[in-house]
Amino acid sequence: MFRTIALLVCLTLSAALAMAQDRAPQAPVSAATSECLMCHESLHPGIVEAWKKSRHAAVTPAEAFSLAGSKRRISAESVPEKYADTAVGCAECHTTRAEKHADSFPHSGYSVHVAVSPDDCAQCHAKEREQYTRNIMAEAWGNLAENPLFMQMVRAINDVPVYDGGLLSSRAASTSTDEETCFSCHGTKLRMTGIETRDTIMGEMEFPLIEGWPNSGVGRVNLDGSKGSCTACHARHQFSMEMARKPETCMVCHSGPDVPAYKVYKASRHGNLHSALGKDWNYSAIPWTAGQDFGAPTCAVCHVSRVAGGDGVVVAERTHAMSDRLPWRIFGVPYATAHPKSADTSIIRNADGQPLPATLDNRPATEFLVDKAEQNKRLAAMQSVCLPCHDASWVDGYFARLETTIEETNAATLAATRIMQRIWAEGLADDGNPFDEYIERVWARSWLFYATTTRFASAMAGGGDYAVFENGRYQLMETVRKLDDWHRARSAKADVNTATKTPTTAP
């Protein structure tokens, strides 16, 4: 009996010890992080347990530097000595560069900031940070907020309708509405507004009040002046490479109908393979080898990851700029054009002075767009990712088809736009805000939803019905016809009203 009890006690203790070891970080933690954990393990166990599963908790920067080749996940030439020999923990992220952060506040003897920025991450991930500054995502806040035309669309969508006295008007939406809609993905502009005192289990404590928080949008403007949020793809606090490589992460912002990448991907053959077989793929290998680690591309394969083909030969280097493999810009604007030269698209002005990469009659603003040579370079970089799984004839035919789709959807958008321009010219709609009237929304849907979805279906190796009936060519052509029918009906009515008016004569 005693032996049985003793055995059970030993087994219980062994199991508890194993669980504790499984949860504990493998690398030593700094004194500062240890102090953080003393409180936050009980206050915020979800955060702490996620961090314990991270590579940050398992490997010190010094150990990372000692690794060779693709095993090394740190790109900085050096890191501050005080961070070298301990895990990258709470204090290493939330107290670094405290003097640069407007939200730094005294907390338990440390100067802590809430919003960790890409420039903080650059202490170890300098190359990735530099690349991301060239990513159009890094400028996503300004690309929306500083584009007056796009902001007219935001206002037409978010402002609150008011119907009073038989008249429909609107009032401005709250800031929080903008922050949870368009700027949820584009990123907010963080701003310190004050300090508040909270009653906590540790007694009264002061915390910063931050306008625009919480947010992990790709172009968030941070309180140290940097732009972007690494946690948009590498969600805190595990910062998993596996998560960043799975299409479900991109789905958060790319689910359409204005950016239908995820839905089209899921319906494509590549997405079908990922859904059926992806559970058995290796999402942590560097380089990521076609056939060996994955059986079909995810978003990261095509746009970000270091990809290898036969015999482990690298065919594409990892990039956080993402535009390195993008010849065209196929969404968010009326016409597909060559990709912008600068990540900051708010600087673009076309020949008509509009903040668009092409005029409404599709004359590209070429001085702001990459030239044909650069397009071909980027196309070759993208095609190199396809070739480990497809022969050259397949790849050439696929991209030739995409170029045809771009040409034809641009032609359909031009037809729709010309009709809309007639409607404006004849005073049948007010062009003050080109998105707030019914017929203007029909026009906007033609390119914002339907031309875009058609292009994505072509760009992503299929997408099934998205090329035709699911926000594809059928709806695109339907909106063009609807615009034409609406214009003809209103023009005819205007003509009848003019003809039946009683002429006025002088008394």
N, C-alpha and C positions, 0 to 999 in steps of 0.2 A: 504494500500500500504506500509506504513512504517512498519507495523507489519510483512508483508511478507518479506521485505528486511532484517529486523532485524532477522527473523527466518532463512533466508538463510545464513546470516553472521554467526549466532550461529552454524548452522549445519556445515558450512565450517570450522570454527575454531575447532569444536569438532572433525571433521574428520581428520583435520591436526594434532590435539593433539594426537588422537588415533594412527595415523600413526607414529608420532614421538615416542610415548611411545612404540609402537611395535618394532621400530628399536633400541631404546635405551637399553644399558646394564642394567640389573636388579641390579647389584652390583655396589657399588661406585668404581670409578677408582682412581688410584694414580695420584699424581701431574705430575709425569713423563709421564705416559700414556696419561694423559689429554693434555700435550704439544704435544705428537706425533699426537694425533687425530686432533689437531687444523689445522695441515697442510695436513695430509694424508687422512682425510675425503674427501677433494676435489681432492687431487692428485691421490689417489688410492681407490676410493669408493668401488670397488669390494672386495678388501681385507678387508676394515673396515666393510662393511655390512655382509660379511661372518663371521667375528669375533663376531659381535653383535648377531648372531644367535647361537653362541657356548655356551657350558656349562661354559667355561672359563669366559665368560662375565657375566654369570648369578649367579654364586656361588663363594664366596670367599673361600680360603683354610680353614679359621677358620670355616666357615659354613660346609664345606665338612667334617672336622674332627668331627663335632657334630652329623653327621648322623650315624645311626647304621646299621650293617649288610650289605646287598647287595646294599643299597642305597648310601653307601659311595664309591666314585670313586677315592679315594686318598689312596695310599698304603704306603707313607712315614710315619715314626714315628713322624716326625716334619718337619716344613718348616721354612726358615728364617723369623724371626719376622716381618721384614719390608714388607713381602708379604702376611701376614696372613689376613688382614682385607680389602683388595681391590681385585677387579677382576684381573684375570690373563690376562693382556693386553700386548700391544706392548712392553713396557719397561720391564715388568717382564720376558719376553722371550728373548728379544734382547739385554738386558744389563746385565743379570745375568752371573756371572762367567766371566766377561769380560777379566780378567787377564789370563784366560786359552785359550782364542781364539786368534790365530795369525792374524785374520782379524778384530779385534777390532779397531775402528777408532773414532776420536773425531767428534761428530755430535750434533750440537745444545746444547752443554754443557754436553753431555753424552758420555760415551764410549760404542759404539754400535757395535754389530757383526751381519753380514748378515745371516750366516748359523747357524740356531739353531740345536743343536745336541741332541742325546739321553741323554747325561749326563746333559744337561740343563733340559730336561723333568723329569729327575730322582729326581729333587728337590721335586717333588710331587708324581711321579710315580716310586718310587724306586724298587718295586718288579717287575714290568713289565720290567724295564730296566735291572735288573739282569737276568731275564729269557731270555731276548732277546740276551744277550751275549752268551747264549748256543744254539742259533738258527743258523743253517747253513747259513741263510740269512745274519746274521751280518758279516760273514766272506766272503761274496760273491765276494768282490773285490779281495781279496787275493787268494781265491779259483780259480779264473780265471787268474789273472795277474801273480801269482806266481806258476802256473802250466805250465811248458814249453810245454807239449803236447797239452793242451787246447789252448795255445797261438799260436801254429802252425795252429790250426783250424781258429782262429781269423784272422791270416795273410792270410790264403788261401781264406777266405771269403771277407775280407775288402780291401786287397791290390789291387791297380788299374792295370788292364791288359793293356799291351802295345804290339801291333803287329807291328813289324818293320823288314824289310828285309826278310820276310817270316818266321820269328821266333816269337813265343809268349813268352813274359816274363811279369814281373810285377814290379811296383814300390811301395814303402811303402805308405800306406794310411795316411792321415793327422790324427793328434790326435783327431780333432773334429769328424771325421768319427767313430773312435773307441768309442768316448763318446756318440754318438747318436745311436749306434748299441748295441753291446754286453754290454758295460758298462752303458748304459742307465738304465738297470734293475739291473745289478750287483753292480752298484755304481761306481763313479769316486773317485780318490784320489785328494782332494782339496789342492791347494797350493797357497800361496800368492806370487804374482809376482811383486807387486808394487802398487803405488797410482796414480790415475788420477784425474785431475781437470775437473769438468763439469760445464757448464753454466746452472743454474736452474732458476726457477721463483723467488727463494729466493736469487739469486746471485750466485757467484762462490762457489762451494763446492768440497771438496776432498772425493773420494770414493776408496775403495780397489779394486784392480784387482785380481781376483781369477781364477786360472787355474782349469778346471774341473767343473766350475759353469756355468749355473744352472744344478742341478741334485738332484733327490730324490730317487736314487737307494737304494735297501735294504741294501747294504753293503758299502755305501759311507764312505770313510775315512775322517773324519772331521778335522777342523783346531784346535780343542782342543785335537786331538789324539783319540777320540772315534770313534766307527764304527757303522754304521747304519743310518737309517733315518726313524723316526716315521711317517713322512708325506708320505711315500710310501703307507701306508694303511689308515692313518688318514689325508687326504689331508688338507693342510693349507687353510684358517685359521679358519675353522669351526671345524675341528678335530672331525667329526661326527662318533659316534659309529655305527649308522645306515649304513653309507657308508662303514665302515670297514667290516660290516657283510654281505654285498651284494656281490655276485660272480662277478659282473661287476668290482669291485675294483681289484680283483685277476686277472681278464682278462688282465689287462695292461701288465703283464709279463708272464702270463700262457695261451697263446693262440696258441702256437704251430707253426709248427709241432713237434718241439723238446720237448716242454712242453705243450701238447694239453689239459690241464686240463679243461679249460673253454669250449672249443668246445665239448669235450666229455660230460661234465656236462650238457650243454644245450640240448644235444641229449638224455640224460638219462631220466628215469622216474622222478627222483628227480628234474632235471632241468625243465622238462615239468611242474611239479607241481608248481615250483617257478614262471615260466613264466605266468602260468594261474591264480594262486591264490596269489602269493607273495605280491601283492599290498595291501592286507588286513592283512598282518602279522605285529606283533609288534617287531620291530628291536631294541628296547631300553630296554627291560626288562632284569633284572638280578635277579636270573638266567634266562636263556632262556629256557622256558618250552615247551617240545614237545607236539604237539596237541593244546596247549593253545596259544602260541606265534607264532609258525611256524608249517607248515604242512609237511615239507620235509627238509632235511639238505641242508645247503649251505656250502661253503668251511669253513667258520668260525665255524659252528656247529661241523664239524668233527675234526678240527685241533686246534681251539683256544678257543672257548667260554665256559663259565660255563653253563653246560646244566643240566636241571632237567627233570625227568620223572614223573611217577604217584605220586600224592599227594605232588608234589613239592620236592621230594627227589633228591638231586644233584647226578648225575651219572658221571660227569666229571668236574673237576675244570678248571678254565680259565688258559691258559698258553700262554706265548709269546715265549716259546722255540720251540713250534710246533712239535718237534721231539718226545715228550712224547707219542704220539699216532702213531708213525711211525715205524713199524718193519723193513721195507725194503726201500732201495733206488732203485727206478724203472726207473729213467731217467737220462740222461746226461752222461752215461757211457755205454760201450758195454753190460755188464751183470748186471742184477738185483742182488743185494747182500743184506746182512744184513746192517742196517743203520750204518754209521760211528759213532764211539764213540765221536769224537771231531768235533765241528763245523768247525774247520780249517782242511779242507780236503787236503790242499796243502802239508801237512806233510806225506801223505800216500805214501808208496812205496811198491809195490808188490814183489813177489819172483824174478821177472826179473828186478827189479830196476825201473819199470815204475811208474809214479804218478797216478796210477789207483787202485781201490779197488779189482781188480782181474787181473790175467795175461791174455794174449790174448787166452790162452787155458782154461780159467775160473777156475783158482786156486785162491780162495779168500785170500786176505791179512788179515787173521783173527785177527791178533794182533791190527789192527786199526778199527775193526768192533765190534759191540755189540754181545754178545754171545746169545745162544739160550734161556737162561733163561730171559734175558732182552728183547729179541724179543717177547717172550710169554707174558711178562708183558705189553709191549706196545700194543700188539695185543688185550689183554683183555681190556685195556683202550679204544681202538678204538671200540671194540665190545659193550662196555657199552653204547656208544652213539647210537648204532643201536637198542638195545633191547627195548627202549620205544615204537618203532613203529613196530618191527618185532619179531617173536618168535625165540627161540634158534635154531630150525631146519633150519630156513631160514638163520640166521646169520652164522651158522656153514657151511652150504652148500655153501654159497656165498664166504666165505674166503677159503674154500677148493678148490673152482674153481679158485680163484686168485692164489693160490700156484701152481696149475697145469699150469696155464698160464705162470707164471714166469719160471717154469721148461722148458716148451716147447719153449718159446721165447728165453731162454738162449741156448737151443739146436740148434735152427735155427741160432742164432748169431754165435755159435761155428762153424757150418758148413760153413757159409759165411766167417768167419775169417780164417779158415784153407785153403780155396781156395785162399784168399788174401795173406796168408803167402807163398803159393806156387808161386804165381805171383811175390812176392818180391824176393823169393829165386832164381827164374829163371831169374831174371834181367829184367822182362817184365814191371816192374814199379820200381820207385826209392822210397825207404822207408825213405828218408831223412825227408820229410814232408809227413806223411801218409794221407793227406787230399787234396793235390793240383792237383792230376791227375784225369782224368775222372773215371777210374776204381776204384780208391780209394774212390771217392765220391759215387759211387754205393755201395761200401762196407759200408761206413759211414751211408748212408741212411738206410741200412738194420736194424741197431740198433738204430741210433739217431732218426729216424722218425717212422719206421714201428714197430719194436719191442716195442718201447716206447708207441706208440698209442695203440697197442694191449693190453699192460699191463694196461694202463689207462682205457680202455674200461672195462676191467675186474675189476679193482679196484674201479670203480665208478658206480657200479650197472647197467651196460649195456652200454649205449652210442651208441645204435643202430648200424649203419653200420660201425662205427669206429672199431669194432672188426673184420670186414671182408674186405670190399671193399674201405673204406675211410681211406687210409693210415694204413690199418690193415694187417691181415694175407695174403690177396691176394698179396699186394705189397711186403710184407716180403719174401714170397716164390718166387715172381718174381725176386727180386734182387739176391737171392741165385742162381736161374737158370741162370740169366744174368751173374753173376760172373763166373759160371762154363762154360757157352758157350763161353764167352770171353776168358777165360784161354785156353780152348781146341782149339779154333780157332788160337790164337796166338802161342800156343805150336806147333800145326801142321805146321803152316807157318814157324816157326823157324826150325823145323825138315826138311822141304822141302828145305829151303835155305841152310842148312848145307849139305844135301845130294847132292845138285847140284853144290856145289862149286868145281872148278877145282883144284886138288891137286897141290901144288907147289913142284918143284924138284930142287935140287941143280944144279947150272950151270956147 
